[in-house]
Amino acid sequence: MKIKFTQKDIIERGVEEIIEEKSLKKKLKSGKKLRVKLGIDPNTPDIHLGHTAPLWKLRQFQELGHKAVLIIGDYTASIGDPSGKDETRPSLTDKQIKENYKTYEKQALKILDKRATEVRYQTEWYKDFNLKDVLGLLRKVSVGRLLQHETFRERLEKSQQFAVHEIIYPFLQGYDSVAVKADVELGATEQKFNLLMGRELQKAYGQKQQDIIMNPYLLGTDGKEKMSKSLGNYIAIQDEPKEMFGKIMSITDSEIVQYFELTTPIPFNEVQQLKKEKITGKRARDLKFRLAKTITEIYWGEERAKRALENFEAQFQKQDTPQDIVSHKIKKGSNIIDLLTEVGFVVSKSEARRLVEQGGVYIDDKKIESFGLVPNHPFTLRVGRRKIVKILIK
């Protein structure tokens, strides 16, 4: 992958806030090889495009000669980042966590330069922690400081569920910065408290404080909510090429430029030019084609991206049915909610209901408007413009 990034990309591209910008610029100017940290919790097996925004920022640092330190949060995943959540996350078992992070390094290296990447697991330092170590860590921060965490404060004010173990999460993420001696940490805006905790703990342990770069979050395919696996509006980088291409083509026109900026390596100056345009109609369609092909090519290569484009054109522009359409057999008396879940078009029944309510489900190109039974004869089931399956009756 031929990429050319500059310091402008680091400071200005896809950046919501920098703490401290003056310090960061001084570090970049010094010529020192910086250790730039990003932590990823293996809550699910997939890295999606929303996760790739800070990964691309890491790659920008690498292109300027710095070291990417990728931390797999095999301890923090058992808690789950409480930031922005109004309830306690369900706990993951060690087995689930290990299964989830099995391919994380491989996925991340689709973007990162392996030669300039240091992959670390929290197990390296936390496996030897005892109760005395934990208490010593907790002594570094006051309760008053913890209650500055917006999520913690809001949950207490609203009498929402707030488990004691959740306050440990910021400490664990923060101590990671101490363990790897980070000069810079990357993360999304909603993680600000956790990122600042890294600075606080580094100071407490006598280290120089890291600077922080926060990226805005990426909207999902619904154009309304943050990209999230739980909401079903995500594009996983392991999605098959046709699926990936189709999902990208379904994003709203207003999100095209942000997707280019956060999830692709197109030149900085070109991104800035796109921001000045009013992107609608044919221009939006053409840019979306380019975006879909660019992203699919990054993860699947030029040939498979080309085939995905051709399949999309055949299916949706020429109104042809793809020759390799998948078939699925069901029993008579099935209902639409169970069927959408069964064929894998959604991850939950609540998501299936939302799709039907929003008018995104079609049987033989007729929009479905109720949650009733499906026909007892073969038919084509389609969700939006990108998911289609031939349903056969057993």
C-alpha positions as CSV (number, residue, x, y, z in Angstrom):
1,M,0.0,0.0,0.0
2,K,1.7,3.2,-1.2
3,I,0.8,6.0,1.3
4,K,2.2,9.4,1.9
5,F,1.2,11.2,5.1
6,T,2.5,14.5,6.5
7,Q,2.5,16.2,9.9
8,K,-0.6,18.1,8.7
9,D,-2.4,14.7,8.6
10,I,-1.4,14.0,12.2
11,I,-2.4,17.4,13.6
12,E,-5.4,18.3,11.5
13,R,-6.9,15.2,9.8
14,G,-9.9,13.7,11.6
15,V,-9.0,15.4,14.8
16,E,-11.6,16.6,17.3
17,E,-9.3,17.7,20.1
18,I,-5.6,17.5,21.1
19,I,-4.2,17.6,24.6
20,E,-1.6,19.3,24.7
21,E,-1.2,20.5,21.1
22,K,1.8,22.7,21.8
23,S,3.6,19.8,23.5
24,L,2.7,17.4,20.7
25,K,4.1,19.8,18.0
26,K,7.3,20.2,20.1
27,K,7.7,16.4,20.3
28,L,7.1,16.1,16.5
29,K,9.6,18.8,15.8
30,S,12.3,17.3,18.2
31,G,13.0,14.4,15.9
32,K,12.5,11.9,18.7
33,K,10.9,8.6,17.8
34,L,7.6,8.7,19.6
35,R,5.7,5.7,21.2
36,V,2.1,6.2,20.1
37,K,-0.4,4.1,21.9
38,L,-3.8,2.8,20.9
39,G,-5.8,0.2,22.9
40,I,-8.5,-2.0,21.5
41,D,-10.8,-4.1,23.6
42,P,-11.7,-7.5,22.0
43,N,-15.4,-7.2,22.9
44,T,-16.3,-8.9,19.6
45,P,-14.3,-10.7,16.9
46,D,-14.6,-7.9,14.4
47,I,-12.8,-4.6,14.0
48,H,-15.2,-2.3,12.1
49,L,-14.6,0.9,10.1
50,G,-15.2,3.0,13.2
51,H,-12.2,1.4,14.9
52,T,-10.0,2.1,11.9
53,A,-10.1,5.9,12.4
54,P,-7.4,5.8,15.2
55,L,-5.6,2.9,13.4
56,W,-5.2,5.3,10.4
57,K,-3.9,7.9,12.8
58,L,-1.3,5.4,14.0
59,R,-0.3,4.7,10.5
60,Q,0.2,8.5,9.9
61,F,2.6,8.5,12.8
62,Q,4.4,5.4,11.4
63,E,4.9,7.1,8.0
64,L,6.8,9.9,9.9
65,G,9.1,7.3,11.6
66,H,7.3,6.8,14.9
67,K,6.5,3.5,16.7
68,A,2.9,2.3,16.9
69,V,2.1,0.5,20.2
70,L,-1.1,-1.5,19.8
71,I,-2.5,-2.8,23.1
72,I,-5.0,-5.7,23.0
73,G,-7.2,-5.1,26.1
74,D,-7.6,-8.7,27.2
75,Y,-8.2,-7.4,30.8
76,T,-10.4,-4.4,30.2
77,A,-12.6,-6.4,27.8
78,S,-13.8,-8.3,30.8
79,I,-15.3,-5.1,32.2
80,G,-16.2,-3.2,29.0
81,D,-15.6,0.6,28.7
82,P,-18.5,2.2,30.6
83,S,-18.1,5.5,28.8
84,G,-21.4,6.6,27.2
85,K,-23.3,3.6,28.5
86,D,-26.3,3.8,30.7
87,E,-26.1,0.3,32.0
88,T,-23.4,-2.2,33.1
89,R,-22.1,-4.3,30.2
90,P,-22.5,-8.1,30.5
91,S,-19.2,-9.8,31.5
92,L,-17.2,-11.7,28.9
93,T,-15.5,-15.0,29.9
94,D,-11.7,-15.5,29.3
95,K,-12.6,-18.0,26.6
96,Q,-14.8,-15.4,24.8
97,I,-12.1,-12.8,25.0
98,K,-9.5,-15.1,23.6
99,E,-11.7,-16.1,20.8
100,N,-12.4,-12.5,20.0
101,Y,-8.8,-11.3,19.9
102,K,-7.5,-14.3,17.9
103,T,-7.4,-12.3,14.7
104,Y,-7.2,-8.7,16.0
105,E,-3.5,-8.3,15.2
106,K,-4.0,-9.7,11.7
107,Q,-6.9,-7.3,11.1
108,A,-5.0,-4.2,12.4
109,L,-2.0,-5.0,10.2
110,K,-4.2,-4.5,7.2
111,I,-3.6,-0.8,8.0
112,L,-0.5,-0.7,10.2
113,D,3.1,-1.2,9.0
114,K,4.1,-4.4,10.8
115,R,7.8,-3.3,10.9
116,A,6.9,-0.3,13.0
117,T,4.2,-1.9,15.2
118,E,4.6,-3.2,18.7
119,V,1.7,-5.4,19.7
120,R,1.2,-5.8,23.5
121,Y,-1.3,-7.6,25.6
122,Q,-2.4,-6.3,29.0
123,T,-1.8,-9.8,30.4
124,E,1.9,-8.9,30.3
125,W,1.7,-6.6,33.3
126,Y,-1.6,-7.4,34.9
127,K,-1.1,-11.1,35.3
128,D,1.4,-10.4,38.2
129,F,-0.8,-7.8,39.9
130,N,-1.9,-8.7,43.4
131,L,-4.4,-7.0,45.7
132,K,-1.6,-4.7,47.1
133,D,-0.8,-3.6,43.6
134,V,-4.4,-2.9,42.8
135,L,-4.8,-0.8,46.0
136,G,-1.7,1.1,45.2
137,L,-3.1,1.9,41.8
138,L,-6.4,3.1,43.2
139,R,-4.7,5.4,45.7
140,K,-3.4,7.5,42.9
141,V,-6.8,9.1,42.2
142,S,-9.4,10.7,44.4
143,V,-13.1,9.8,44.4
144,G,-13.9,13.4,43.5
145,R,-11.8,13.0,40.3
146,L,-13.6,9.8,39.4
147,L,-17.0,11.5,39.7
148,Q,-15.8,14.0,37.0
149,H,-16.4,11.0,34.6
150,E,-19.6,12.2,32.9
151,T,-21.0,8.6,32.6
152,F,-20.4,7.8,36.2
153,R,-22.0,11.1,37.4
154,E,-25.0,10.7,35.1
155,R,-25.7,7.2,36.2
156,L,-25.6,8.2,39.9
157,E,-27.9,11.2,39.3
158,K,-30.4,9.0,37.4
159,S,-30.1,6.1,39.8
160,Q,-29.1,3.8,37.0
161,Q,-27.2,0.6,37.5
162,F,-23.5,1.3,38.3
163,A,-21.3,-1.6,39.4
164,V,-18.3,-1.0,41.5
165,H,-15.9,-2.8,39.2
166,E,-16.6,-0.3,36.4
167,I,-14.6,2.4,38.2
168,I,-11.6,0.2,37.7
169,Y,-11.7,0.5,33.9
170,P,-10.2,4.0,33.6
171,F,-7.4,2.9,36.0
172,L,-6.6,-0.1,33.8
173,Q,-6.5,1.8,30.6
174,G,-4.5,4.6,32.2
175,Y,-1.9,2.3,33.7
176,D,-1.4,0.8,30.2
177,S,0.3,4.2,29.3
178,V,2.6,3.7,32.3
179,A,3.4,0.2,31.3
180,V,4.4,1.0,27.7
181,K,5.8,4.5,28.4
182,A,3.5,6.2,25.9
183,D,4.4,9.6,24.4
184,V,1.0,9.9,22.7
185,E,-2.3,8.1,23.1
186,L,-5.1,8.0,20.5
187,G,-8.8,7.4,21.1
188,A,-12.3,8.6,20.3
189,T,-13.9,11.7,22.0
190,E,-16.1,9.7,24.3
191,Q,-12.9,8.2,25.9
192,K,-11.6,11.5,27.0
193,F,-11.7,10.7,30.8
194,N,-9.8,7.4,30.2
195,L,-7.2,9.1,28.1
196,L,-6.7,11.8,30.6
197,M,-6.3,9.1,33.3
198,G,-3.2,7.9,31.4
199,R,-1.7,11.4,31.8
200,E,-2.6,11.5,35.5
201,L,-1.1,8.0,36.3
202,Q,2.1,8.7,34.3
203,K,2.6,11.8,36.4
204,A,1.9,9.8,39.6
205,Y,4.5,7.2,38.6
206,G,7.1,9.8,37.7
207,Q,6.9,9.6,33.9
208,K,6.5,12.4,31.4
209,Q,2.8,12.8,30.5
210,Q,1.5,11.6,27.2
211,D,-0.3,13.9,24.7
212,I,-3.7,12.9,23.5
213,I,-5.3,13.0,20.0
214,M,-9.1,12.4,19.9
215,N,-11.0,11.6,16.7
216,P,-14.7,12.1,16.2
217,Y,-16.8,9.0,16.0
218,L,-17.9,7.6,12.7
219,L,-21.7,7.3,12.0
220,G,-22.9,3.9,11.0
221,T,-24.8,2.9,7.9
222,D,-28.1,4.3,9.4
223,G,-26.6,7.8,9.3
224,K,-27.9,8.5,12.8
225,E,-26.0,6.6,15.4
226,K,-22.3,5.9,16.1
227,M,-21.1,2.8,14.3
228,S,-21.7,-0.1,16.6
229,K,-22.0,-3.8,16.4
230,S,-24.8,-3.8,19.0
231,L,-26.9,-1.5,16.8
232,G,-26.2,-3.5,13.6
233,N,-25.1,-0.4,11.7
234,Y,-21.5,-1.4,11.3
235,I,-19.1,-2.3,8.5
236,A,-16.6,-5.0,9.6
237,I,-13.3,-5.0,7.9
238,Q,-13.8,-8.8,7.6
239,D,-17.1,-8.5,5.8
240,E,-17.0,-10.2,2.4
241,P,-16.2,-7.9,-0.5
242,K,-19.7,-7.8,-1.9
243,E,-21.2,-7.2,1.5
244,M,-18.6,-4.5,2.4
245,F,-19.1,-2.7,-1.0
246,G,-22.9,-2.7,-0.7
247,K,-22.9,-1.4,2.9
248,I,-20.6,1.5,2.0
249,M,-22.9,2.3,-1.0
250,S,-25.8,2.5,1.5
251,I,-24.3,5.3,3.7
252,T,-25.9,8.7,3.6
253,D,-24.4,11.3,1.2
254,S,-23.6,13.6,4.1
255,E,-21.2,11.1,5.5
256,I,-19.1,10.5,2.4
257,V,-16.4,13.0,3.2
258,Q,-16.0,11.9,6.8
259,Y,-15.6,8.3,5.6
260,F,-12.9,9.4,3.2
261,E,-11.1,11.4,5.9
262,L,-11.3,8.8,8.7
263,T,-11.1,5.5,7.0
264,T,-9.0,5.9,3.9
265,P,-5.5,7.2,3.0
266,I,-6.5,9.6,0.3
267,P,-4.3,12.8,0.4
268,F,-5.0,15.5,3.0
269,N,-5.4,18.2,0.4
270,E,-8.0,16.2,-1.5
271,V,-10.0,15.7,1.7
272,Q,-9.9,19.5,2.3
273,Q,-11.1,20.1,-1.2
274,L,-14.0,17.7,-0.7
275,K,-15.1,19.5,2.4
276,K,-15.7,22.6,0.3
277,E,-18.0,20.9,-2.1
278,K,-21.8,20.5,-1.9
279,I,-22.0,16.7,-2.6
280,T,-25.3,15.6,-4.1
281,G,-26.7,13.7,-7.0
282,K,-24.3,12.2,-9.6
283,R,-21.3,13.6,-7.8
284,A,-22.4,11.9,-4.6
285,R,-23.0,8.6,-6.4
286,D,-19.6,8.7,-8.2
287,L,-17.7,9.6,-4.9
288,K,-19.5,6.8,-3.1
289,F,-18.4,4.3,-5.8
290,R,-14.9,5.5,-5.4
291,L,-15.1,5.3,-1.6
292,A,-16.5,1.7,-1.7
293,K,-13.9,0.5,-4.1
294,T,-11.1,2.2,-2.1
295,I,-12.1,0.7,1.2
296,T,-12.8,-2.8,-0.3
297,E,-9.5,-2.8,-2.0
298,I,-7.6,-2.0,1.2
299,Y,-9.0,-5.1,2.9
300,W,-9.5,-7.5,0.0
301,G,-7.2,-6.4,-2.8
302,E,-7.8,-4.9,-6.2
303,E,-9.2,-7.9,-8.0
304,R,-11.9,-8.7,-5.4
305,A,-12.8,-5.0,-5.1
306,K,-13.3,-4.9,-8.9
307,R,-15.6,-7.9,-8.8
308,A,-17.6,-6.4,-5.9
309,L,-18.1,-3.3,-7.9
310,E,-19.2,-5.3,-11.0
311,N,-21.6,-7.3,-8.8
312,F,-23.1,-4.2,-7.3
313,E,-23.6,-2.6,-10.7
314,A,-25.3,-5.8,-12.0
315,Q,-27.5,-6.1,-9.0
316,F,-28.6,-2.6,-8.4
317,Q,-27.9,-0.5,-11.5
318,K,-28.9,-2.9,-14.2
319,Q,-31.6,-4.5,-11.9
320,D,-30.2,-8.0,-12.6
321,T,-30.3,-10.7,-10.0
322,P,-26.8,-11.9,-9.2
323,Q,-26.1,-15.4,-10.5
324,D,-24.5,-16.4,-7.2
325,I,-27.5,-15.3,-5.0
326,V,-27.6,-17.5,-1.8
327,S,-30.5,-19.8,-1.1
328,H,-31.9,-20.6,2.3
329,K,-34.6,-23.2,3.3
330,I,-37.2,-22.5,6.0
331,K,-40.2,-24.4,7.4
332,K,-43.7,-23.2,6.7
333,G,-45.2,-20.8,9.2
334,S,-42.0,-18.8,9.7
335,N,-42.3,-15.1,10.7
336,I,-40.4,-12.2,9.3
337,I,-38.6,-11.3,12.6
338,D,-37.2,-14.8,13.1
339,L,-36.3,-15.1,9.5
340,L,-34.2,-11.9,9.3
341,T,-32.3,-13.2,12.3
342,E,-31.9,-16.7,11.0
343,V,-30.4,-15.6,7.6
344,G,-28.0,-13.3,9.4
345,F,-29.3,-10.0,8.1
346,V,-29.5,-8.7,11.7
347,V,-27.9,-9.6,15.0
348,S,-31.0,-9.3,17.1
349,K,-34.8,-9.4,17.0
350,S,-35.0,-5.8,18.1
351,E,-32.9,-4.8,15.1
352,A,-35.2,-6.8,12.9
353,R,-38.3,-5.0,14.2
354,R,-36.6,-1.6,13.6
355,L,-35.8,-2.6,10.0
356,V,-39.4,-3.5,9.3
357,E,-40.7,-0.4,11.0
358,Q,-38.3,1.8,8.9
359,G,-39.5,0.2,5.7
360,G,-36.1,-1.5,4.9
361,V,-37.4,-5.1,4.3
362,Y,-38.8,-6.4,1.0
363,I,-40.3,-9.7,-0.1
364,D,-40.2,-10.0,-3.9
365,D,-39.6,-6.3,-4.0
366,K,-42.7,-5.5,-2.0
367,K,-42.1,-3.5,1.2
368,I,-43.1,-5.4,4.3
369,E,-45.1,-3.3,6.8
370,S,-46.0,-5.9,9.5
371,F,-44.4,-8.5,11.7
372,G,-46.5,-11.4,10.4
373,L,-45.8,-14.7,8.7
374,V,-43.9,-14.9,5.5
375,P,-45.3,-16.7,2.3
376,N,-45.4,-20.5,2.1
377,H,-43.9,-20.4,-1.3
378,P,-40.4,-19.5,-2.6
379,F,-39.6,-15.8,-2.5
380,T,-36.7,-13.3,-2.5
381,L,-36.0,-11.6,0.8
382,R,-34.1,-8.3,0.6
383,V,-33.0,-5.8,3.2
384,G,-32.2,-2.3,1.9
385,R,-30.2,-2.5,-1.3
386,R,-27.4,-4.7,-0.2
387,K,-28.6,-7.9,1.3
388,I,-30.6,-10.5,-0.7
389,V,-31.4,-14.2,-0.3
390,K,-33.6,-16.6,-2.1
391,I,-36.0,-18.3,0.4
392,L,-37.1,-21.9,-0.3
393,I,-39.7,-23.9,1.6
394,K,-38.8,-27.3,3.1
